[in-house]
Amino acid sequence: MTKDFAVPPVVFPSGGSSAGANVQQRRFPTAPFQPPRPSSSAIPFMSFDMGSAAASSATPAGPFGGTMTSSSSFGGGSASFEDEEPLLDELGIHPDQIWKKTRSILNPFRINQTVHKDSDLSGPIFLYLALCLFQLLAGKIQFGVILGWIVVSSIFLYAVFNMLAGRNGNLNLHTCTSLVGYCLLPVVILSAVSLFVPQGAGPVRFVLAAVFVLWSTRACSNLVVSLADGGEEHRGLISYACFLIYTLFSLLVIF
């Protein structure tokens, strides 16, 4: 239940009339104070004059009736994205180079070493995910195990090569990780093929694993010897280290 209160009107005395002839007047709100607008400004958006800014650097924006400011009024930038690099190039991912490096591993007797001089980790990550996917299809969740073995194998091969080559060795860890990852391609193929081999065919699985391990060993040892200095005279020991690395990965596939 509300109660109404009577508000008396505000009475202002008139200037030239008597006190009895006062006229009742009501005070009206006045407009707030506005600072003067500068008439000359070099930058439209600093003058707070939306009309002049829209007239100088605005274009119609379609059926919505708004305006779109051109980027040329803010330092002369380009109005389109044609001059920008593709997103994959900005991230350092080059699909054509990844395909060339992967295709060079497919032929273990004729490997193109020149495409592997520029090392990257995009291709090895792709092969790592492919191997984990095939293992997952086989009922084995080994994402962390495979990633850990790749890291340990890269450090192991890096340490072995630099210990053998001594001061002449120039194989860095980034290149070593790239080579170990790309040469993992035969093991990925082994994991895909093993999905169609029954579990009872033990000898067949071991023969297939031996073939693909030798394939990876030959590819990795040839790349390491050709890309780094001081490894030609230690080819046998480098091949043995690569053989141990890819034997471990094949055991994950077999068992």
C-alpha positions in Angstrom: 0.0 0.0 0.0 1.6 3.3 -1.1 1.1 6.7 0.3 1.2 9.9 -1.9 3.0 12.9 -0.7 2.2 16.4 -2.0 5.3 18.1 -3.3 5.0 21.9 -3.2 6.1 23.7 -6.3 9.2 25.9 -6.4 8.3 29.6 -6.5 10.7 32.2 -7.9 9.9 35.9 -7.4 9.7 38.0 -10.6 12.2 40.8 -11.0 9.9 43.8 -11.6 6.5 42.9 -10.1 5.2 43.0 -6.5 5.5 40.2 -4.0 1.8 39.3 -4.3 2.0 38.7 -8.0 4.6 36.0 -7.9 4.4 33.6 -10.8 5.0 29.9 -10.1 7.8 28.6 -12.2 9.4 25.1 -12.4 13.1 24.7 -12.9 14.1 22.7 -16.0 17.3 20.7 -16.3 20.1 22.3 -18.2 22.5 20.6 -20.6 25.8 19.4 -19.1 29.0 21.3 -19.7 30.7 20.3 -23.0 34.3 21.4 -23.7 34.9 23.3 -26.9 35.8 21.1 -29.8 39.1 21.9 -31.6 38.5 22.8 -35.2 41.9 21.8 -36.6 43.3 18.4 -35.7 45.8 16.3 -37.6 44.3 13.0 -36.4 40.5 12.5 -36.9 40.0 10.2 -34.0 41.8 12.5 -31.5 39.4 15.4 -32.3 36.3 13.6 -31.0 34.5 14.8 -34.1 32.8 11.7 -35.3 31.3 13.5 -38.2 34.6 14.7 -39.7 36.3 11.3 -39.0 33.5 9.4 -40.7 33.5 11.7 -43.7 37.3 11.4 -44.1 38.0 7.7 -43.5 34.8 5.7 -43.6 33.2 3.6 -46.2 29.7 1.9 -46.2 29.7 -1.5 -44.5 26.8 -3.1 -46.3 23.2 -3.7 -45.3 23.9 -3.1 -41.6 24.1 0.7 -42.2 27.4 1.1 -40.3 30.7 2.4 -41.3 34.1 0.7 -41.8 37.2 2.7 -41.2 39.9 2.3 -43.8 43.3 1.1 -42.6 45.0 3.6 -44.9 44.0 6.5 -42.5 46.1 4.9 -39.7 49.6 5.0 -41.2 48.9 3.8 -44.8 48.6 0.0 -44.1 47.4 -2.5 -46.6 43.6 -2.9 -46.8 43.8 -6.7 -47.6 45.5 -9.8 -46.4 47.1 -10.7 -49.7 50.5 -9.6 -48.7 50.6 -11.6 -45.5 52.3 -15.0 -45.4 50.3 -18.2 -45.0 49.6 -19.4 -41.5 51.6 -22.7 -42.0 54.7 -20.7 -43.2 54.5 -18.4 -40.1 54.4 -21.5 -37.9 57.4 -23.0 -39.7 55.4 -25.9 -41.2 56.1 -26.6 -44.9 54.0 -29.5 -46.2 56.0 -29.8 -49.4 59.3 -30.3 -47.5 57.7 -32.8 -45.2 56.4 -34.8 -48.1 59.9 -34.7 -49.8 61.6 -35.9 -46.7 59.1 -38.6 -46.0 59.3 -39.8 -49.6 63.1 -40.0 -49.5 62.8 -42.5 -46.6 60.6 -44.8 -48.6 63.6 -46.0 -50.7 66.2 -47.2 -48.3 68.8 -47.8 -51.1 68.6 -44.3 -52.6 68.0 -41.6 -49.9 68.2 -38.0 -50.9 70.3 -36.4 -48.2 69.9 -32.8 -49.5 66.3 -32.4 -48.4 67.2 -33.4 -44.8 69.8 -30.6 -44.4 67.1 -28.3 -43.2 65.9 -30.1 -40.1 62.4 -29.7 -38.7 60.1 -31.3 -36.1 56.8 -31.0 -37.9 57.2 -34.3 -39.8 58.4 -36.3 -36.8 55.4 -35.1 -34.8 53.1 -36.2 -37.6 54.8 -39.6 -37.7 54.6 -39.9 -33.9 50.9 -39.2 -33.9 50.4 -41.7 -36.7 52.3 -44.4 -34.7 50.3 -43.6 -31.6 47.0 -43.9 -33.6 47.9 -47.3 -35.1 48.9 -48.5 -31.6 45.6 -47.2 -30.3 43.7 -49.1 -32.9 45.6 -52.2 -31.7 44.4 -51.6 -28.2 47.6 -50.1 -26.9 47.6 -46.6 -25.3 51.3 -45.7 -25.6 51.3 -41.9 -26.2 53.6 -41.1 -23.4 55.8 -44.1 -23.8 56.5 -43.5 -27.5 57.2 -39.8 -26.9 59.6 -40.5 -24.1 61.4 -43.1 -26.2 61.8 -40.6 -29.0 63.3 -38.1 -26.7 65.7 -40.6 -25.1 66.6 -42.1 -28.4 67.5 -38.7 -29.9 69.7 -37.8 -26.9 71.3 -41.3 -27.0 72.2 -41.0 -30.7 73.4 -37.4 -30.2 75.7 -38.5 -27.4 77.0 -41.6 -29.2 77.9 -39.7 -32.4 79.6 -36.8 -30.7 81.6 -39.2 -28.5 82.8 -41.1 -31.6 83.4 -38.1 -33.8 85.1 -36.0 -31.0 85.9 -32.4 -31.9 85.0 -33.1 -35.6 81.4 -33.9 -34.8 78.9 -31.2 -35.7 75.6 -33.0 -35.2 73.2 -31.0 -33.1 70.3 -32.3 -31.1 67.7 -30.7 -33.3 69.0 -32.4 -36.4 69.3 -35.7 -34.5 65.7 -35.5 -33.4 64.5 -34.7 -36.9 66.4 -37.7 -38.4 65.2 -40.2 -35.7 61.6 -39.0 -36.2 61.6 -39.2 -40.0 63.3 -42.6 -40.0 60.5 -43.8 -37.8 58.4 -44.1 -40.9 59.1 -47.9 -41.4 58.0 -48.6 -37.9 54.8 -46.7 -38.5 54.2 -48.9 -41.6 55.0 -51.9 -39.5 52.4 -50.8 -36.9 49.8 -50.4 -39.7 50.6 -53.8 -41.2 50.5 -55.6 -37.9 46.9 -54.7 -37.5 46.1 -57.3 -40.3 48.4 -60.0 -39.0 46.9 -62.4 -36.4 48.3 -62.6 -33.0 49.0 -66.3 -33.4 51.4 -65.8 -36.3 54.5 -65.1 -34.2 57.2 -65.9 -36.8 55.6 -63.8 -39.4 55.4 -60.8 -37.1 59.1 -61.3 -36.1 60.2 -61.5 -39.7 58.2 -58.4 -40.6 59.7 -56.5 -37.7 63.2 -57.5 -38.6 62.7 -56.2 -42.2 61.3 -52.8 -41.1 64.0 -52.4 -38.4 66.8 -52.9 -40.9 65.0 -50.5 -43.2 64.9 -47.8 -40.5 68.5 -48.5 -39.4 69.9 -48.2 -42.9 68.0 -44.9 -43.6 69.0 -43.3 -40.3 72.7 -44.3 -40.3 73.1 -43.1 -43.9 71.6 -39.7 -43.1 73.6 -39.3 -39.9 76.9 -40.1 -41.7 76.1 -38.0 -44.7 74.9 -34.9 -42.9 77.5 -34.8 -40.1 81.3 -34.6 -40.3 83.5 -37.3 -38.8 81.0 -40.2 -39.0 82.2 -42.1 -42.0 84.8 -44.0 -40.2 82.4 -45.0 -37.4 79.5 -46.1 -39.7 79.3 -49.5 -38.0 78.9 -48.2 -34.5 76.4 -45.6 -35.6 74.4 -48.3 -37.4 74.4 -50.4 -34.3 73.1 -47.5 -32.2 70.3 -46.9 -34.7 69.5 -50.7 -34.7 69.0 -50.6 -31.0 66.7 -47.6 -31.2 64.4 -49.0 -33.8 64.4 -52.4 -32.2 62.8 -50.9 -29.1 60.1 -49.3 -31.2 59.4 -52.6 -33.0 59.0 -54.4 -29.7 56.2 -52.0 -28.8 54.5 -53.0 -32.0 55.0 -56.8 -31.6 54.1 -57.1 -28.0 
